[in-house]
């Protein structure tokens, strides 16, 4: 199963996400769920850097994708709005995959960042 953990700041902004594990829906290289989550996560990472122009912390390894943005109060309002839209879109896409395929393969968890 892939677990997606979304950590929100007190104002509701998704400050970081982690996608860990493998769906196990199909053999490696043919798993559309793993491919979909990977595509959403890596596109979000690239967009945060290239569109929002944010300096983020991230890693992309098989079965382990992580991304963390600067605190929202450190972002200019334009960057914040772009980052919020991108992170909310990531959350929506992951929840839609979870709803379509079930928690046997994908589980989205939300928490507040410390």
Backbone atoms as SQL, in Angstrom:
CREATE TABLE atoms (id INTEGER PRIMARY KEY, chain TEXT, resi INTEGER, resn TEXT, atom TEXT, x REAL, y REAL, z REAL);
INSERT INTO atoms VALUES
  (1, 'A', 1, 'UNK', 'N', 0.835, -1.175, 0.000),
  (2, 'A', 1, 'UNK', 'CA', 0.000, 0.000, 0.000),
  (3, 'A', 1, 'UNK', 'C', 0.887, 1.248, 0.000),
  (4, 'A', 2, 'UNK', 'N', 0.428, 2.277, -0.696),
  (5, 'A', 2, 'UNK', 'CA', 1.090, 3.578, -0.662),
  (6, 'A', 2, 'UNK', 'C', 0.392, 4.412, 0.402),
  (7, 'A', 3, 'UNK', 'N', 1.174, 4.977, 1.295),
  (8, 'A', 3, 'UNK', 'CA', 0.638, 5.897, 2.293),
  (9, 'A', 3, 'UNK', 'C', 1.103, 7.297, 1.938),
  (10, 'A', 4, 'UNK', 'N', 0.138, 8.207, 1.793),
  (11, 'A', 4, 'UNK', 'CA', 0.450, 9.605, 1.523),
  (12, 'A', 4, 'UNK', 'C', 0.138, 10.373, 2.792),
  (13, 'A', 5, 'UNK', 'N', 1.157, 10.994, 3.365),
  (14, 'A', 5, 'UNK', 'CA', 0.981, 11.785, 4.581),
  (15, 'A', 5, 'UNK', 'C', 1.099, 13.254, 4.219),
  (16, 'A', 6, 'UNK', 'N', 0.041, 14.001, 4.495),
  (17, 'A', 6, 'UNK', 'CA', 0.001, 15.437, 4.244),
  (18, 'A', 6, 'UNK', 'C', 0.099, 16.143, 5.587),
  (19, 'A', 7, 'UNK', 'N', 1.067, 17.034, 5.733),
  (20, 'A', 7, 'UNK', 'CA', 1.200, 17.791, 6.982),
  (21, 'A', 7, 'UNK', 'C', 0.854, 19.246, 6.716),
  (22, 'A', 8, 'UNK', 'N', -0.100, 19.736, 7.500),
  (23, 'A', 8, 'UNK', 'CA', -0.597, 21.098, 7.334),
  (24, 'A', 8, 'UNK', 'C', -0.043, 22.030, 8.404),
  (25, 'A', 9, 'UNK', 'N', 0.164, 23.285, 8.015),
  (26, 'A', 9, 'UNK', 'CA', 0.523, 24.316, 8.985),
  (27, 'A', 9, 'UNK', 'C', -0.771, 24.761, 9.681),
  (28, 'A', 10, 'UNK', 'N', -0.685, 25.541, 10.752),
  (29, 'A', 10, 'UNK', 'CA', -1.903, 25.948, 11.467),
  (30, 'A', 10, 'UNK', 'C', -2.949, 26.654, 10.597),
  (31, 'A', 11, 'UNK', 'N', -2.523, 27.329, 9.524),
  (32, 'A', 11, 'UNK', 'CA', -3.492, 28.008, 8.655),
  (33, 'A', 11, 'UNK', 'C', -4.090, 27.084, 7.590),
  (34, 'A', 12, 'UNK', 'N', -3.752, 25.799, 7.630),
  (35, 'A', 12, 'UNK', 'CA', -4.325, 24.832, 6.693),
  (36, 'A', 12, 'UNK', 'C', -3.484, 24.553, 5.466),
  (37, 'A', 13, 'UNK', 'N', -2.405, 25.299, 5.268),
  (38, 'A', 13, 'UNK', 'CA', -1.519, 25.096, 4.122),
  (39, 'A', 13, 'UNK', 'C', -0.812, 23.750, 4.252),
  (40, 'A', 14, 'UNK', 'N', -0.796, 22.964, 3.182),
  (41, 'A', 14, 'UNK', 'CA', -0.072, 21.693, 3.192),
  (42, 'A', 14, 'UNK', 'C', 1.411, 22.019, 3.067),
  (43, 'A', 15, 'UNK', 'N', 2.113, 21.885, 4.157),
  (44, 'A', 15, 'UNK', 'CA', 3.525, 22.270, 4.228),
  (45, 'A', 15, 'UNK', 'C', 4.434, 21.185, 3.682),
  (46, 'A', 16, 'UNK', 'N', 4.024, 19.910, 3.836),
  (47, 'A', 16, 'UNK', 'CA', 4.856, 18.825, 3.324),
  (48, 'A', 16, 'UNK', 'C', 3.985, 17.630, 2.973),
  (49, 'A', 17, 'UNK', 'N', 4.554, 16.769, 2.130),
  (50, 'A', 17, 'UNK', 'CA', 3.900, 15.498, 1.853),
  (51, 'A', 17, 'UNK', 'C', 4.960, 14.419, 1.732),
  (52, 'A', 18, 'UNK', 'N', 4.535, 13.203, 2.061),
  (53, 'A', 18, 'UNK', 'CA', 5.386, 12.026, 1.896),
  (54, 'A', 18, 'UNK', 'C', 4.531, 10.937, 1.276),
  (55, 'A', 19, 'UNK', 'N', 5.058, 10.269, 0.286),
  (56, 'A', 19, 'UNK', 'CA', 4.396, 9.109, -0.331),
  (57, 'A', 19, 'UNK', 'C', 5.357, 7.939, -0.164),
  (58, 'A', 20, 'UNK', 'N', 4.949, 6.952, 0.625),
  (59, 'A', 20, 'UNK', 'CA', 5.834, 5.830, 0.919),
  (60, 'A', 20, 'UNK', 'C', 5.149, 4.506, 0.617),
  (61, 'A', 21, 'UNK', 'N', 5.949, 3.542, 0.216),
  (62, 'A', 21, 'UNK', 'CA', 5.447, 2.206, -0.047),
  (63, 'A', 21, 'UNK', 'C', 5.138, 1.978, -1.516),
  (64, 'A', 22, 'UNK', 'N', 4.585, 0.820, -1.781),
  (65, 'A', 22, 'UNK', 'CA', 4.198, 0.432, -3.136),
  (66, 'A', 22, 'UNK', 'C', 2.765, -0.073, -3.095),
  (67, 'A', 23, 'UNK', 'N', 2.005, 0.221, -4.131),
  (68, 'A', 23, 'UNK', 'CA', 0.583, -0.134, -4.141),
  (69, 'A', 23, 'UNK', 'C', 0.368, -1.645, -4.160),
  (70, 'A', 24, 'UNK', 'N', 1.162, -2.355, -4.934),
  (71, 'A', 24, 'UNK', 'CA', 0.952, -3.793, -5.059),
  (72, 'A', 24, 'UNK', 'C', -0.258, -4.139, -5.907),
  (73, 'A', 25, 'UNK', 'N', -0.675, -3.207, -6.739),
  (74, 'A', 25, 'UNK', 'CA', -1.833, -3.415, -7.615),
  (75, 'A', 25, 'UNK', 'C', -1.480, -4.310, -8.798),
  (76, 'A', 26, 'UNK', 'N', -0.244, -4.177, -9.269),
  (77, 'A', 26, 'UNK', 'CA', 0.246, -4.944, -10.425),
  (78, 'A', 26, 'UNK', 'C', 1.757, -5.113, -10.255),
  (79, 'A', 27, 'UNK', 'N', 2.377, -5.965, -11.083),
  (80, 'A', 27, 'UNK', 'CA', 3.833, -6.136, -10.978),
  (81, 'A', 27, 'UNK', 'C', 4.580, -4.814, -11.181),
  (82, 'A', 28, 'UNK', 'N', 5.758, -4.733, -10.576),
  (83, 'A', 28, 'UNK', 'CA', 6.590, -3.541, -10.712),
  (84, 'A', 28, 'UNK', 'C', 6.798, -3.218, -12.185),
  (85, 'A', 29, 'UNK', 'N', 6.641, -1.956, -12.515),
  (86, 'A', 29, 'UNK', 'CA', 6.758, -1.516, -13.897),
  (87, 'A', 29, 'UNK', 'C', 5.436, -1.482, -14.632),
  (88, 'A', 30, 'UNK', 'N', 4.418, -2.114, -14.065),
  (89, 'A', 30, 'UNK', 'CA', 3.083, -2.145, -14.680),
  (90, 'A', 30, 'UNK', 'C', 2.006, -1.610, -13.746),
  (91, 'A', 31, 'UNK', 'N', 2.396, -1.101, -12.596),
  (92, 'A', 31, 'UNK', 'CA', 1.437, -0.691, -11.571),
  (93, 'A', 31, 'UNK', 'C', 0.957, 0.735, -11.842),
  (94, 'A', 32, 'UNK', 'N', -0.276, 0.856, -12.332),
  (95, 'A', 32, 'UNK', 'CA', -0.799, 2.181, -12.696),
  (96, 'A', 32, 'UNK', 'C', -1.022, 3.070, -11.479),
  (97, 'A', 33, 'UNK', 'N', -1.272, 2.474, -10.328),
  (98, 'A', 33, 'UNK', 'CA', -1.467, 3.286, -9.126),
  (99, 'A', 33, 'UNK', 'C', -0.138, 3.906, -8.699),
  (100, 'A', 34, 'UNK', 'N', 0.915, 3.108, -8.654),
  (101, 'A', 34, 'UNK', 'CA', 2.243, 3.650, -8.332),
  (102, 'A', 34, 'UNK', 'C', 2.636, 4.729, -9.340),
  (103, 'A', 35, 'UNK', 'N', 2.384, 4.467, -10.601),
  (104, 'A', 35, 'UNK', 'CA', 2.728, 5.439, -11.642),
  (105, 'A', 35, 'UNK', 'C', 1.953, 6.740, -11.460),
  (106, 'A', 36, 'UNK', 'N', 0.676, 6.638, -11.133),
  (107, 'A', 36, 'UNK', 'CA', -0.155, 7.835, -10.965),
  (108, 'A', 36, 'UNK', 'C', 0.309, 8.670, -9.772),
  (109, 'A', 37, 'UNK', 'N', 0.538, 8.027, -8.641),
  (110, 'A', 37, 'UNK', 'CA', 0.992, 8.761, -7.453),
  (111, 'A', 37, 'UNK', 'C', 2.364, 9.379, -7.703),
  (112, 'A', 38, 'UNK', 'N', 3.259, 8.632, -8.338),
  (113, 'A', 38, 'UNK', 'CA', 4.584, 9.160, -8.657),
  (114, 'A', 38, 'UNK', 'C', 4.475, 10.366, -9.577),
  (115, 'A', 39, 'UNK', 'N', 3.620, 10.286, -10.586),
  (116, 'A', 39, 'UNK', 'CA', 3.454, 11.404, -11.521),
  (117, 'A', 39, 'UNK', 'C', 2.916, 12.644, -10.816),
  (118, 'A', 40, 'UNK', 'N', 1.911, 12.468, -9.978),
  (119, 'A', 40, 'UNK', 'CA', 1.350, 13.611, -9.251),
  (120, 'A', 40, 'UNK', 'C', 2.406, 14.223, -8.328),
  (121, 'A', 41, 'UNK', 'N', 3.104, 13.382, -7.581),
  (122, 'A', 41, 'UNK', 'CA', 4.079, 13.878, -6.602),
  (123, 'A', 41, 'UNK', 'C', 5.257, 14.575, -7.273),
  (124, 'A', 42, 'UNK', 'N', 5.823, 13.956, -8.307),
  (125, 'A', 42, 'UNK', 'CA', 6.994, 14.564, -8.943),
  (126, 'A', 42, 'UNK', 'C', 6.622, 15.806, -9.744),
  (127, 'A', 43, 'UNK', 'N', 5.437, 15.841, -10.311),
  (128, 'A', 43, 'UNK', 'CA', 4.979, 17.053, -10.996),
  (129, 'A', 43, 'UNK', 'C', 4.793, 18.186, -9.997),
  (130, 'A', 44, 'UNK', 'N', 4.264, 17.874, -8.828),
  (131, 'A', 44, 'UNK', 'CA', 4.114, 18.896, -7.788),
  (132, 'A', 44, 'UNK', 'C', 5.477, 19.433, -7.368),
  (133, 'A', 45, 'UNK', 'N', 6.438, 18.555, -7.162),
  (134, 'A', 45, 'UNK', 'CA', 7.791, 18.986, -6.782),
  (135, 'A', 45, 'UNK', 'C', 8.382, 19.894, -7.861),
  (136, 'A', 46, 'UNK', 'N', 8.312, 19.468, -9.108),
  (137, 'A', 46, 'UNK', 'CA', 8.837, 20.282, -10.202),
  (138, 'A', 46, 'UNK', 'C', 8.130, 21.617, -10.326),
  (139, 'A', 47, 'UNK', 'N', 6.826, 21.621, -10.142),
  (140, 'A', 47, 'UNK', 'CA', 6.047, 22.858, -10.248),
  (141, 'A', 47, 'UNK', 'C', 6.350, 23.819, -9.102),
  (142, 'A', 48, 'UNK', 'N', 6.541, 23.293, -7.901),
  (143, 'A', 48, 'UNK', 'CA', 6.910, 24.159, -6.774),
  (144, 'A', 48, 'UNK', 'C', 8.235, 24.863, -7.050),
  (145, 'A', 49, 'UNK', 'N', 9.172, 24.159, -7.694),
  (146, 'A', 49, 'UNK', 'CA', 10.473, 24.760, -7.999),
  (147, 'A', 49, 'UNK', 'C', 10.407, 25.680, -9.215),
  (148, 'A', 50, 'UNK', 'N', 9.773, 25.210, -10.301),
  (149, 'A', 50, 'UNK', 'CA', 9.834, 25.939, -11.569),
  (150, 'A', 50, 'UNK', 'C', 8.755, 27.007, -11.735),
  (151, 'A', 51, 'UNK', 'N', 7.572, 26.778, -11.202),
  (152, 'A', 51, 'UNK', 'CA', 6.483, 27.749, -11.346),
  (153, 'A', 51, 'UNK', 'C', 6.435, 28.680, -10.135),
  (154, 'A', 52, 'UNK', 'N', 6.419, 28.094, -8.925),
  (155, 'A', 52, 'UNK', 'CA', 6.361, 28.918, -7.711),
  (156, 'A', 52, 'UNK', 'C', 7.721, 29.507, -7.349),
  (157, 'A', 53, 'UNK', 'N', 8.792, 28.961, -7.941),
  (158, 'A', 53, 'UNK', 'CA', 10.160, 29.441, -7.681),
  (159, 'A', 53, 'UNK', 'C', 10.534, 29.325, -6.201),
  (160, 'A', 54, 'UNK', 'N', 10.121, 28.210, -5.593),
  (161, 'A', 54, 'UNK', 'CA', 10.425, 27.974, -4.185),
  (162, 'A', 54, 'UNK', 'C', 11.673, 27.117, -4.029),
  (163, 'A', 55, 'UNK', 'N', 12.398, 27.362, -2.975),
  (164, 'A', 55, 'UNK', 'CA', 13.526, 26.525, -2.586),
  (165, 'A', 55, 'UNK', 'C', 12.965, 25.488, -1.613),
  (166, 'A', 56, 'UNK', 'N', 12.758, 24.269, -2.089),
  (167, 'A', 56, 'UNK', 'CA', 12.123, 23.227, -1.286),
  (168, 'A', 56, 'UNK', 'C', 13.126, 22.134, -0.936),
  (169, 'A', 57, 'UNK', 'N', 12.781, 21.356, 0.068),
  (170, 'A', 57, 'UNK', 'CA', 13.527, 20.137, 0.396),
  (171, 'A', 57, 'UNK', 'C', 12.734, 18.976, -0.174),
  (172, 'A', 58, 'UNK', 'N', 13.412, 18.065, -0.870),
  (173, 'A', 58, 'UNK', 'CA', 12.686, 16.933, -1.441),
  (174, 'A', 58, 'UNK', 'C', 13.618, 15.755, -1.687),
  (175, 'A', 59, 'UNK', 'N', 12.991, 14.589, -1.856),
  (176, 'A', 59, 'UNK', 'CA', 13.715, 13.395, -2.306),
  (177, 'A', 59, 'UNK', 'C', 12.741, 12.562, -3.129),
  (178, 'A', 60, 'UNK', 'N', 13.277, 11.885, -4.110),
  (179, 'A', 60, 'UNK', 'CA', 12.473, 10.991, -4.947),
  (180, 'A', 60, 'UNK', 'C', 13.245, 9.695, -5.118),
  (181, 'A', 61, 'UNK', 'N', 12.860, 8.720, -4.363),
  (182, 'A', 61, 'UNK', 'CA', 13.446, 7.383, -4.419),
  (183, 'A', 61, 'UNK', 'C', 12.310, 6.392, -4.653),
  (184, 'A', 62, 'UNK', 'N', 12.584, 5.234, -5.214),
  (185, 'A', 62, 'UNK', 'CA', 11.516, 4.243, -5.375),
  (186, 'A', 62, 'UNK', 'C', 10.864, 3.931, -4.020),
  (187, 'A', 63, 'UNK', 'N', 9.577, 4.133, -3.950),
  (188, 'A', 63, 'UNK', 'CA', 8.833, 3.858, -2.726),
  (189, 'A', 63, 'UNK', 'C', 8.972, 4.910, -1.645),
  (190, 'A', 64, 'UNK', 'N', 9.613, 6.049, -1.960),
  (191, 'A', 64, 'UNK', 'CA', 9.833, 7.086, -0.949),
  (192, 'A', 64, 'UNK', 'C', 9.980, 8.447, -1.618),
  (193, 'A', 65, 'UNK', 'N', 8.903, 9.203, -1.621),
  (194, 'A', 65, 'UNK', 'CA', 8.916, 10.557, -2.177),
  (195, 'A', 65, 'UNK', 'C', 8.535, 11.502, -1.047),
  (196, 'A', 66, 'UNK', 'N', 9.303, 12.586, -0.914),
  (197, 'A', 66, 'UNK', 'CA', 9.067, 13.538, 0.165),
  (198, 'A', 66, 'UNK', 'C', 9.286, 14.945, -0.363),
  (199, 'A', 67, 'UNK', 'N', 8.480, 15.891, 0.136),
  (200, 'A', 67, 'UNK', 'CA', 8.628, 17.291, -0.252),
  (201, 'A', 67, 'UNK', 'C', 8.194, 18.169, 0.912),
  (202, 'A', 68, 'UNK', 'N', 8.991, 19.196, 1.173),
  (203, 'A', 68, 'UNK', 'CA', 8.651, 20.167, 2.220),
  (204, 'A', 68, 'UNK', 'C', 8.932, 21.569, 1.705),
  (205, 'A', 69, 'UNK', 'N', 7.971, 22.461, 1.893),
  (206, 'A', 69, 'UNK', 'CA', 8.113, 23.854, 1.473),
  (207, 'A', 69, 'UNK', 'C', 8.615, 24.692, 2.647),
  (208, 'A', 70, 'UNK', 'N', 9.045, 25.909, 2.357),
  (209, 'A', 70, 'UNK', 'CA', 9.323, 26.833, 3.458),
  (210, 'A', 70, 'UNK', 'C', 8.014, 27.130, 4.206),
  (211, 'A', 71, 'UNK', 'N', 8.095, 27.648, 5.422),
  (212, 'A', 71, 'UNK', 'CA', 6.870, 28.035, 6.126),
  (213, 'A', 71, 'UNK', 'C', 6.104, 29.084, 5.317),
  (214, 'A', 72, 'UNK', 'N', 4.775, 29.026, 5.331),
  (215, 'A', 72, 'UNK', 'CA', 4.002, 29.972, 4.515),
  (216, 'A', 72, 'UNK', 'C', 4.286, 31.433, 4.846),
  (217, 'A', 73, 'UNK', 'N', 4.580, 31.727, 6.104),
  (218, 'A', 73, 'UNK', 'CA', 4.840, 33.122, 6.478),
  (219, 'A', 73, 'UNK', 'C', 6.154, 33.646, 5.892),
  (220, 'A', 74, 'UNK', 'N', 6.996, 32.762, 5.375),
  (221, 'A', 74, 'UNK', 'CA', 8.256, 33.183, 4.747),
  (222, 'A', 74, 'UNK', 'C', 8.133, 33.361, 3.236),
  (223, 'A', 75, 'UNK', 'N', 6.937, 33.078, 2.686),
  (224, 'A', 75, 'UNK', 'CA', 6.744, 33.190, 1.239),
  (225, 'A', 75, 'UNK', 'C', 6.046, 34.500, 0.890),
  (226, 'A', 76, 'UNK', 'N', 6.482, 35.160, -0.193),
  (227, 'A', 76, 'UNK', 'CA', 5.685, 36.272, -0.707),
  (228, 'A', 76, 'UNK', 'C', 4.293, 35.761, -1.095),
  (229, 'A', 77, 'UNK', 'N', 3.298, 36.636, -1.074),
  (230, 'A', 77, 'UNK', 'CA', 1.913, 36.196, -1.292),
  (231, 'A', 77, 'UNK', 'C', 1.727, 35.490, -2.634),
  (232, 'A', 78, 'UNK', 'N', 2.417, 35.929, -3.681),
  (233, 'A', 78, 'UNK', 'CA', 2.273, 35.276, -4.984),
  (234, 'A', 78, 'UNK', 'C', 2.772, 33.843, -4.957),
  (235, 'A', 79, 'UNK', 'N', 3.929, 33.631, -4.350),
  (236, 'A', 79, 'UNK', 'CA', 4.462, 32.273, -4.227),
  (237, 'A', 79, 'UNK', 'C', 3.554, 31.413, -3.355),
  (238, 'A', 80, 'UNK', 'N', 3.057, 31.985, -2.276),
  (239, 'A', 80, 'UNK', 'CA', 2.182, 31.241, -1.366),
  (240, 'A', 80, 'UNK', 'C', 0.931, 30.755, -2.097),
  (241, 'A', 81, 'UNK', 'N', 0.306, 31.624, -2.871),
  (242, 'A', 81, 'UNK', 'CA', -0.923, 31.235, -3.580),
  (243, 'A', 81, 'UNK', 'C', -0.654, 30.124, -4.588),
  (244, 'A', 82, 'UNK', 'N', 0.452, 30.205, -5.299),
  (245, 'A', 82, 'UNK', 'CA', 0.802, 29.148, -6.249),
  (246, 'A', 82, 'UNK', 'C', 1.080, 27.848, -5.500),
  (247, 'A', 83, 'UNK', 'N', 1.882, 27.929, -4.444),
  (248, 'A', 83, 'UNK', 'CA', 2.221, 26.729, -3.672),
  (249, 'A', 83, 'UNK', 'C', 0.972, 26.097, -3.066),
  (250, 'A', 84, 'UNK', 'N', 0.076, 26.908, -2.538),
  (251, 'A', 84, 'UNK', 'CA', -1.155, 26.377, -1.938),
  (252, 'A', 84, 'UNK', 'C', -1.987, 25.654, -2.995),
  (253, 'A', 85, 'UNK', 'N', -2.108, 26.244, -4.171),
  (254, 'A', 85, 'UNK', 'CA', -2.870, 25.612, -5.252),
  (255, 'A', 85, 'UNK', 'C', -2.233, 24.286, -5.660),
  (256, 'A', 86, 'UNK', 'N', -0.922, 24.268, -5.803),
  (257, 'A', 86, 'UNK', 'CA', -0.234, 23.036, -6.201),
  (258, 'A', 86, 'UNK', 'C', -0.378, 21.944, -5.144),
  (259, 'A', 87, 'UNK', 'N', -0.197, 22.286, -3.882),
  (260, 'A', 87, 'UNK', 'CA', -0.300, 21.284, -2.815),
  (261, 'A', 87, 'UNK', 'C', -1.742, 20.800, -2.644),
  (262, 'A', 88, 'UNK', 'N', -2.714, 21.707, -2.781),
  (263, 'A', 88, 'UNK', 'CA', -4.122, 21.288, -2.710),
  (264, 'A', 88, 'UNK', 'C', -4.471, 20.379, -3.878),
  (265, 'A', 89, 'UNK', 'N', -3.900, 20.655, -5.045),
  (266, 'A', 89, 'UNK', 'CA', -4.130, 19.812, -6.218),
  (267, 'A', 89, 'UNK', 'C', -3.534, 18.421, -6.015),
  (268, 'A', 90, 'UNK', 'N', -2.342, 18.354, -5.437),
  (269, 'A', 90, 'UNK', 'CA', -1.736, 17.061, -5.109),
  (270, 'A', 90, 'UNK', 'C', -2.657, 16.274, -4.178),
  (271, 'A', 91, 'UNK', 'N', -3.151, 16.924, -3.133),
  (272, 'A', 91, 'UNK', 'CA', -4.033, 16.248, -2.173),
  (273, 'A', 91, 'UNK', 'C', -5.296, 15.745, -2.861),
  (274, 'A', 92, 'UNK', 'N', -5.883, 16.565, -3.713),
  (275, 'A', 92, 'UNK', 'CA', -7.093, 16.170, -4.436),
  (276, 'A', 92, 'UNK', 'C', -6.825, 14.962, -5.322),
  (277, 'A', 93, 'UNK', 'N', -5.742, 14.998, -6.083),
  (278, 'A', 93, 'UNK', 'CA', -5.416, 13.878, -6.964),
  (279, 'A', 93, 'UNK', 'C', -5.197, 12.586, -6.203),
  (280, 'A', 94, 'UNK', 'N', -4.483, 12.663, -5.089),
  (281, 'A', 94, 'UNK', 'CA', -4.235, 11.455, -4.282),
  (282, 'A', 94, 'UNK', 'C', -5.527, 10.927, -3.679),
  (283, 'A', 95, 'UNK', 'N', -6.396, 11.825, -3.211),
  (284, 'A', 95, 'UNK', 'CA', -7.687, 11.383, -2.655),
  (285, 'A', 95, 'UNK', 'C', -8.566, 10.752, -3.732),
  (286, 'A', 96, 'UNK', 'N', -8.515, 11.283, -4.940),
  (287, 'A', 96, 'UNK', 'CA', -9.309, 10.700, -6.025),
  (288, 'A', 96, 'UNK', 'C', -8.826, 9.296, -6.358),
  (289, 'A', 97, 'UNK', 'N', -7.530, 9.083, -6.357),
  (290, 'A', 97, 'UNK', 'CA', -6.999, 7.732, -6.597),
  (291, 'A', 97, 'UNK', 'C', -7.396, 6.813, -5.446),
  (292, 'A', 98, 'UNK', 'N', -7.308, 7.309, -4.224),
  (293, 'A', 98, 'UNK', 'CA', -7.733, 6.524, -3.058),
  (294, 'A', 98, 'UNK', 'C', -9.209, 6.136, -3.185),
  (295, 'A', 99, 'UNK', 'N', -10.057, 7.073, -3.599),
  (296, 'A', 99, 'UNK', 'CA', -11.490, 6.794, -3.745),
  (297, 'A', 99, 'UNK', 'C', -11.758, 5.809, -4.882),
  (298, 'A', 100, 'UNK', 'N', -10.987, 5.900, -5.945),
  (299, 'A', 100, 'UNK', 'CA', -11.203, 5.023, -7.101),
  (300, 'A', 100, 'UNK', 'C', -10.735, 3.596, -6.859),
  (301, 'A', 101, 'UNK', 'N', -9.602, 3.434, -6.181),
  (302, 'A', 101, 'UNK', 'CA', -8.998, 2.106, -6.036),
  (303, 'A', 101, 'UNK', 'C', -9.096, 1.528, -4.628),
  (304, 'A', 102, 'UNK', 'N', -9.380, 2.359, -3.655),
  (305, 'A', 102, 'UNK', 'CA', -9.574, 1.882, -2.293),
  (306, 'A', 102, 'UNK', 'C', -8.325, 1.933, -1.438),
  (307, 'A', 103, 'UNK', 'N', -8.555, 1.884, -0.134),
  (308, 'A', 103, 'UNK', 'CA', -7.461, 1.986, 0.822),
  (309, 'A', 103, 'UNK', 'C', -6.597, 0.734, 0.885),
  (310, 'A', 104, 'UNK', 'N', -6.985, -0.287, 0.167),
  (311, 'A', 104, 'UNK', 'CA', -6.109, -1.457, 0.058),
  (312, 'A', 104, 'UNK', 'C', -4.812, -1.077, -0.661),
  (313, 'A', 105, 'UNK', 'N', -4.901, -0.085, -1.559),
  (314, 'A', 105, 'UNK', 'CA', -3.757, 0.307, -2.378),
  (315, 'A', 105, 'UNK', 'C', -3.183, 1.681, -2.031),
  (316, 'A', 106, 'UNK', 'N', -4.055, 2.615, -1.632),
  (317, 'A', 106, 'UNK', 'CA', -3.630, 3.990, -1.356),
  (318, 'A', 106, 'UNK', 'C', -4.374, 4.494, -0.125),
  (319, 'A', 107, 'UNK', 'N', -3.630, 5.135, 0.761),
  (320, 'A', 107, 'UNK', 'CA', -4.269, 5.733, 1.932),
  (321, 'A', 107, 'UNK', 'C', -3.699, 7.127, 2.132),
  (322, 'A', 108, 'UNK', 'N', -4.580, 8.116, 2.237),
  (323, 'A', 108, 'UNK', 'CA', -4.174, 9.500, 2.472),
  (324, 'A', 108, 'UNK', 'C', -4.424, 9.823, 3.944),
  (325, 'A', 109, 'UNK', 'N', -3.389, 10.314, 4.607),
  (326, 'A', 109, 'UNK', 'CA', -3.458, 10.678, 6.024),
  (327, 'A', 109, 'UNK', 'C', -3.102, 12.154, 6.144),
  (328, 'A', 110, 'UNK', 'N', -3.853, 12.879, 6.964),
  (329, 'A', 110, 'UNK', 'CA', -3.551, 14.288, 7.200),
  (330, 'A', 110, 'UNK', 'C', -3.169, 14.505, 8.648),
  (331, 'A', 111, 'UNK', 'N', -2.219, 15.403, 8.860),
  (332, 'A', 111, 'UNK', 'CA', -1.778, 15.755, 10.207),
  (333, 'A', 111, 'UNK', 'C', -1.367, 17.220, 10.197),
  (334, 'A', 112, 'UNK', 'N', -1.232, 17.782, 11.368),
  (335, 'A', 112, 'UNK', 'CA', -0.727, 19.144, 11.469),
  (336, 'A', 112, 'UNK', 'C', 0.765, 19.101, 11.742),
  (337, 'A', 113, 'UNK', 'N', 1.508, 19.941, 11.030),
  (338, 'A', 113, 'UNK', 'CA', 2.961, 20.014, 11.197),
  (339, 'A', 113, 'UNK', 'C', 3.283, 20.568, 12.577),
  (340, 'A', 114, 'UNK', 'N', 4.409, 20.178, 13.090),
  (341, 'A', 114, 'UNK', 'CA', 4.834, 20.636, 14.424),
  (342, 'A', 114, 'UNK', 'C', 5.451, 22.004, 14.353);
